[in-house]
Amino acid sequence: MVYMKKYKELATRRMMITALLMLLQIGWWIILLVKLQERLSYISFVTSVLGVVFVLYLVNTDHEPSAYKMGWIIIIMLFPLFGVPLYMFCGDKRPSKKLRGKLNISQNKIRDVSAQKPEVLDHLLSVDRRAGATSRFIWEDEHFPVHENTEVTYYPESHLIYRAMLEAMEQAEHFIFLEFFIIEVGEMWNPMVDILTRKAKEGVEVKILYDDMGSVTYLPLNYRKKLESIDPHIKCESFNHIGLMFSMVMNHRDHRKILVIDGHTAFTGGINLSDRYININSPFGYWKDTGIRLVGDAVYNYTEMFLEMWTSVRPEEAPSVDLKEYMPHRWHPEPFTGQGFVQPYGDDPLDDNPLAENIYIDMLGQVKDYVYIFTPYLILSDELRNSLIMAAKRGVDVKIVTPGIPDKKTVYQVTRSNYSALLQVGIEIYEFTPGFIHAKSMVCDDKMAIVGTINWDFRSLFLHFECASWFYGCKAVLDVKRDVFETIGKSRKIEPGEFRPGWWRGCVNSVLRVFSPLM
C-alpha cells in the first residue's frame, strides 16, 4: 500500500506540474494578445480579418464534419483574438506534419505485408452480399483484411476479460504487446507487471505503449524508464509524450486498447488498465465494460496496428522488425478454427477519411430488423443522427444504452440533449441505473456486431486513434445481443415526454449541441 501511495502521489504531482505549465503558456499567450491589442489599434482589425479567413477556410474544408465546423466558426467570429489560436492548438484534427510523416512511413512498411485473401472475401460475399460489401469497403479503404478461422469470445464484464488477459499472458512464450490509453499503478496493473517481469526474464519480448495524456494522472514522470530498467526484454514507450511546451498534437490521443500474445491471441474492448475498470474504487457507481478475445488468423490485424504505432514512436527499431516473426502461425503451426468472419480495423486522424463513422453509418443503412448500441457518450454528428432516425423510420428496432451515472457532467448533458429527436421517431433509450457503462458495441439482426474502443462522439470519431472488430456469423454476435437485454433489465427506460425541455433548458441544450464537437 505504501508503494502504491507513493506512485499515486508522484502521478498527482506530475499532473499538477503539467497543468500548471499549460495554464502558464495559455495565460502568457492571452496576455500577449491583449497587450498587443491595447497598444496597436489595428491589431483588432487584423485579428478580425484573420478570423474571417479562418471561417472561409473551415467552410471550404471537406475533412471536417459540418457540426464540428459550426462550433468553431461561432467561436472564431465572436472572439477572433482568442478563437483563431485556440483552433490552431485544439481544433485542427490533422496532426503535425512530423507525426503524420512518421506514421505514414510506419504504415507503408507494415501494411505492405498484409493482404486480403480473395477466397475469404468471396466466401463472405456469397453468404451475404451486403455484409460482404461492407467488409470489402473496409479492406479497400484502410487495408485491414477480413479473416476466417478465428474464434471470438465476448466478455460482458470487465473482471471477466481482465481474468482472461492474465491467463493468456501467463501462457506467453515469445512476445506480449500492450497498447492502452490509460495505465494506472494499482491493483489491476501491478499483477500484470509481475507477469510481464517474469515473462521477460524467461526471454519473452515485451512491448508496452500507453498514451501519455491519458495516463498523466495515473503514472509518475518517466515511468516508462522504470519499466525498461526491470529487464532488457521489456521496452516501454508513451505516445505523444508530454513536454514542456503545449502542442496541438496532444489533442490526438491513442485511445486504443490492444493486447496481443504470440501473434495468435488478442484482446480489445473498452477496458483500460486502471482500477476503476474492474470496480475497485469506482467513483461512478458500478462500472460496466465489455471486450472480446480473438484466437486465430484475424489477430494479425491487431499485431499490425500495434507495430505501426510502435515503429512510429521508435522509428530506429523499424528496420529490425521481421514481420514473419509476428504472424499468427509462426508460433502456432496447427490450423485455427472458428465460425464466421472477423475483421479488426483501426481508425486515425491522419487522413480525411472517418472510417469508424462510415462503418457505423453503413451498418445502420443495411440493418433490417434491429440494432442495439452501447455507448458512454452520445454526441452525434448530423450524419449519425440522420442514419439512426432513418433506420427507426424504416421500422428497425433501435435501442441505445447510455450511463445512468456520468463521469463528465457536461458531456452527460450533451448526451441527454440528443434524446428528444431520437425518442420522437421511436428509438428506445435506456440509462444504466447501477452506474457508468463504458462499453462501445453495436449488434445488428443476429448477424453482425462491432466491439471496440470507439465512442459515438466527435473525439473518438475524428480526433483519436481507435480500433474495433467487425464480426459476422459468429456465436459472439448473439452473446452481444444477450448482454444488451440483460443490461436493459438493469436500466431505466427514458420516456418520450421526459426530455421535452422548457425554453431555458432548450436554449442551454442548443448551445451545448453547437459546441459539443469541441468537447
Backbone hydrogen bonds, N-H to C=O, Kabsch-Sander energy under -0.5 kcal/mol:
donor,donor_aa,acceptor,acceptor_aa,energy
5,K,1,M,-2.6
6,K,2,V,-2.2
7,Y,3,Y,-1.8
8,K,4,M,-2.3
9,E,5,K,-2.1
10,L,6,K,-2.0
11,A,7,Y,-2.5
12,T,8,K,-2.3
13,R,9,E,-2.3
14,R,10,L,-2.3
15,M,11,A,-2.4
16,M,12,T,-2.4
17,I,13,R,-2.3
18,T,14,R,-2.7
19,A,15,M,-2.8
20,L,16,M,-2.4
21,L,17,I,-2.4
22,M,18,T,-2.2
23,L,19,A,-2.6
24,L,20,L,-2.5
25,Q,21,L,-2.1
26,I,22,M,-2.7
27,G,23,L,-3.1
28,W,24,L,-2.6
29,W,25,Q,-2.1
30,I,26,I,-2.4
31,I,27,G,-2.7
32,L,28,W,-2.3
33,L,29,W,-2.2
34,V,30,I,-2.6
35,K,31,I,-2.7
36,L,32,L,-2.3
37,Q,33,L,-2.3
38,E,34,V,-2.0
39,R,35,K,-2.1
40,L,36,L,-2.7
41,S,39,R,-0.6
43,I,40,L,-1.8
44,S,41,S,-0.7
45,F,41,S,-0.6
46,V,42,Y,-2.5
47,T,43,I,-3.0
48,S,44,S,-1.9
49,V,45,F,-2.4
50,L,46,V,-2.8
51,G,47,T,-2.4
52,V,48,S,-2.0
53,V,49,V,-2.4
54,F,50,L,-2.4
55,V,51,G,-2.3
56,L,52,V,-2.7
57,Y,53,V,-2.2
58,L,54,F,-2.6
59,V,55,V,-2.6
60,N,56,L,-1.6
61,T,58,L,-1.2
69,K,65,P,-2.2
70,M,66,S,-2.3
71,G,67,A,-1.6
72,W,68,Y,-1.4
73,I,69,K,-2.6
74,I,70,M,-2.1
75,I,71,G,-1.8
76,I,72,W,-2.8
77,M,73,I,-2.4
78,L,74,I,-2.2
79,F,75,I,-2.7
82,F,79,F,-0.8
83,G,79,F,-4.1
84,V,80,P,-1.4
86,L,82,F,-2.0
87,Y,83,G,-2.4
88,M,84,V,-2.1
89,F,85,P,-1.8
90,C,86,L,-3.1
91,G,86,L,-0.6
91,G,87,Y,-1.8
92,D,87,Y,-2.0
93,K,91,G,-0.6
100,R,96,S,-2.6
101,G,97,K,-2.8
102,K,98,K,-2.1
103,L,99,L,-2.3
104,N,100,R,-2.5
105,I,101,G,-2.1
106,S,102,K,-2.0
107,Q,103,L,-2.9
108,N,104,N,-2.5
109,K,105,I,-1.8
110,I,106,S,-2.4
111,R,107,Q,-2.9
112,D,108,N,-0.8
113,V,110,I,-1.5
114,S,110,I,-0.7
117,K,115,A,-0.5
120,V,117,K,-0.9
121,L,117,K,-1.7
122,D,118,P,-2.7
123,H,119,E,-1.7
124,L,120,V,-2.2
125,L,121,L,-2.5
126,S,122,D,-1.9
127,V,123,H,-1.6
128,D,124,L,-2.9
132,G,128,D,-2.7
133,A,129,R,-1.7
134,T,130,R,-1.5
135,S,131,A,-2.2
136,R,132,G,-2.5
137,F,133,A,-2.2
138,I,134,T,-2.0
139,W,135,S,-2.1
140,E,136,R,-2.9
141,D,137,F,-2.2
142,E,138,I,-2.3
143,H,139,W,-2.2
144,F,138,I,-0.6
147,H,342,V,-2.7
149,N,338,G,-0.6
151,E,295,V,-2.8
153,T,151,E,-0.5
153,T,293,R,-2.4
155,Y,291,G,-3.2
161,I,157,E,-1.5
162,Y,158,S,-2.5
163,R,159,H,-2.0
164,A,160,L,-2.0
165,M,161,I,-2.3
166,L,162,Y,-2.2
167,E,163,R,-2.1
168,A,164,A,-2.3
169,M,165,M,-2.5
170,E,166,L,-1.9
171,Q,167,E,-0.8
171,Q,168,A,-0.7
172,A,169,M,-1.3
176,I,205,E,-2.8
177,F,260,V,-2.8
178,L,207,K,-2.5
179,E,258,I,-2.8
180,F,209,L,-2.2
181,F,256,R,-0.6
184,E,273,L,-2.4
185,V,218,Y,-1.2
189,W,184,E,-0.5
190,N,186,G,-2.5
192,M,188,M,-0.6
193,V,189,W,-2.2
194,D,190,N,-2.1
195,I,191,P,-1.9
196,L,192,M,-2.8
197,T,193,V,-2.8
198,R,194,D,-2.2
199,K,195,I,-2.9
200,A,196,L,-2.6
201,K,197,T,-1.9
202,E,198,R,-0.8
202,E,199,K,-0.6
203,G,200,A,-1.7
204,V,199,K,-2.4
205,E,174,H,-2.7
206,V,233,H,-2.6
207,K,176,I,-2.4
208,I,235,K,-2.5
209,L,178,L,-2.7
210,Y,237,E,-1.8
211,D,180,F,-1.3
212,D,210,Y,-0.5
212,D,239,F,-2.1
215,S,211,D,-1.8
216,V,213,M,-0.8
218,Y,215,S,-1.9
219,L,215,S,-2.0
223,Y,220,P,-1.3
226,K,222,N,-1.3
227,L,223,Y,-2.1
228,E,224,R,-2.1
229,S,225,K,-1.5
230,I,227,L,-1.3
231,D,227,L,-0.6
234,I,231,D,-1.8
235,K,206,V,-2.5
235,K,233,H,-0.6
237,E,208,I,-2.5
239,F,210,Y,-2.9
241,H,238,S,-0.6
250,M,247,S,-1.4
251,N,248,M,-1.7
252,H,249,V,-2.0
253,R,251,N,-0.7
255,H,253,R,-1.3
255,H,465,F,-1.6
258,I,179,E,-3.2
259,L,267,F,-1.8
260,V,177,F,-2.5
261,I,265,T,-3.0
262,D,175,F,-2.3
264,H,261,I,-1.4
265,T,261,I,-1.5
266,A,294,L,-2.5
267,F,259,L,-2.2
268,T,292,I,-1.8
270,G,290,T,-2.0
271,I,290,T,-0.6
273,L,182,I,-2.1
274,S,272,N,-1.2
277,Y,274,S,-1.8
278,I,275,D,-1.7
279,N,276,R,-1.8
280,I,275,D,-1.9
281,N,279,N,-0.6
285,G,282,S,-0.5
286,Y,434,P,-2.2
288,K,286,Y,-0.7
288,K,436,F,-2.7
289,D,287,W,-0.5
291,G,155,Y,-1.7
292,I,268,T,-2.7
293,R,153,T,-2.4
294,L,266,A,-3.0
295,V,151,E,-1.7
296,G,264,H,-1.6
297,D,149,N,-1.4
299,V,296,G,-1.5
300,Y,297,D,-1.5
301,N,298,A,-1.3
302,Y,298,A,-0.6
302,Y,299,V,-0.9
303,T,299,V,-1.9
304,E,300,Y,-3.0
305,M,301,N,-2.1
306,F,302,Y,-2.5
307,L,303,T,-2.6
308,E,304,E,-2.2
309,M,305,M,-1.9
310,W,306,F,-3.0
311,T,307,L,-2.6
312,S,308,E,-0.9
313,V,309,M,-1.6
314,R,310,W,-2.0
317,E,314,R,-2.1
318,A,315,P,-1.2
320,S,317,E,-0.8
321,V,317,E,-0.6
321,V,318,A,-1.4
322,D,320,S,-0.6
323,L,321,V,-0.8
325,E,322,D,-1.9
326,Y,323,L,-1.6
327,M,324,K,-0.8
330,R,327,M,-1.4
331,W,327,M,-0.6
341,F,472,Y,-2.7
342,V,147,H,-2.6
343,Q,470,W,-3.0
345,Y,468,A,-2.8
347,D,466,E,-2.1
351,D,348,D,-0.6
355,L,353,N,-2.1
358,N,354,P,-2.5
359,I,355,L,-2.3
360,Y,356,A,-2.0
361,I,357,E,-2.7
362,D,358,N,-2.6
363,M,359,I,-2.5
364,L,360,Y,-2.3
365,G,361,I,-1.7
366,Q,362,D,-1.1
367,V,363,M,-1.4
371,V,397,D,-2.6
372,Y,443,V,-2.3
373,I,399,K,-2.4
374,F,441,S,-2.1
375,T,401,V,-2.0
379,I,456,W,-2.3
380,L,378,L,-0.7
385,R,381,S,-2.6
386,N,382,D,-2.5
387,S,383,E,-1.9
388,L,384,L,-2.4
389,I,385,R,-2.4
390,M,386,N,-2.7
391,A,387,S,-2.0
392,A,388,L,-2.1
393,K,389,I,-2.4
394,R,390,M,-1.4
395,G,392,A,-1.6
396,V,391,A,-2.1
397,D,369,D,-2.7
398,V,396,V,-0.9
399,K,371,V,-2.0
399,K,397,D,-0.6
400,I,428,E,-2.5
401,V,373,I,-2.7
402,T,400,I,-0.5
402,T,430,Y,-2.9
404,G,432,F,-1.2
404,G,435,G,-2.3
405,I,435,G,-1.8
412,Y,408,K,-2.3
413,Q,409,K,-2.0
414,V,410,T,-2.0
415,T,411,V,-2.6
416,R,412,Y,-2.4
417,S,413,Q,-1.6
418,N,414,V,-0.7
418,N,415,T,-1.3
419,Y,416,R,-1.4
420,S,416,R,-0.5
422,L,418,N,-1.1
423,L,419,Y,-3.1
424,Q,420,S,-1.9
425,V,421,A,-0.5
425,V,422,L,-0.9
426,G,423,L,-1.7
427,I,422,L,-1.8
428,E,398,V,-2.6
430,Y,400,I,-2.9
431,E,492,R,-2.5
432,F,402,T,-3.0
432,F,430,Y,-0.5
433,T,431,E,-0.9
433,T,490,K,-0.8
435,G,432,F,-1.3
436,F,284,F,-0.7
436,F,286,Y,-1.1
438,H,288,K,-3.1
438,H,436,F,-0.6
439,A,288,K,-0.7
441,S,374,F,-1.4
442,M,450,I,-2.0
443,V,372,Y,-2.1
444,C,448,M,-2.9
445,D,370,Y,-1.2
447,K,444,C,-2.6
448,M,444,C,-1.7
449,A,471,F,-2.2
450,I,442,M,-2.7
451,V,469,S,-1.6
452,G,440,K,-1.9
453,T,467,C,-2.8
455,N,453,T,-0.7
456,W,377,Y,-0.8
457,D,455,N,-1.3
461,L,457,D,-2.1
462,F,458,F,-2.3
463,L,458,F,-0.6
463,L,459,R,-1.7
464,H,459,R,-1.5
465,F,253,R,-2.8
466,E,347,D,-2.8
466,E,464,H,-0.6
468,A,345,Y,-2.1
469,S,451,V,-2.2
470,W,343,Q,-1.9
471,F,449,A,-2.5
471,F,469,S,-0.5
472,Y,341,F,-2.5
473,G,447,K,-2.9
477,V,474,C,-1.2
478,L,474,C,-0.6
478,L,475,K,-0.7
479,D,475,K,-1.4
480,V,476,A,-2.2
481,K,477,V,-1.9
482,R,478,L,-2.5
483,D,479,D,-2.0
484,V,480,V,-1.8
485,F,481,K,-1.7
486,E,482,R,-2.1
487,T,483,D,-2.4
488,I,484,V,-2.7
489,G,485,F,-1.6
490,K,487,T,-1.4
491,S,488,I,-1.8
492,R,431,E,-2.7
493,K,491,S,-0.5
494,I,429,I,-3.0
495,E,493,K,-0.5
498,E,495,E,-1.7
499,F,496,P,-0.7
500,R,497,G,-0.9
506,G,502,G,-2.8
507,C,503,W,-1.9
508,V,504,W,-2.2
509,N,505,R,-2.8
510,S,506,G,-2.1
511,V,507,C,-2.2
512,L,508,V,-2.6
513,R,509,N,-2.6
514,V,510,S,-1.9
515,F,511,V,-2.0
516,S,512,L,-0.9
518,L,515,F,-1.7
519,M,516,S,-1.7
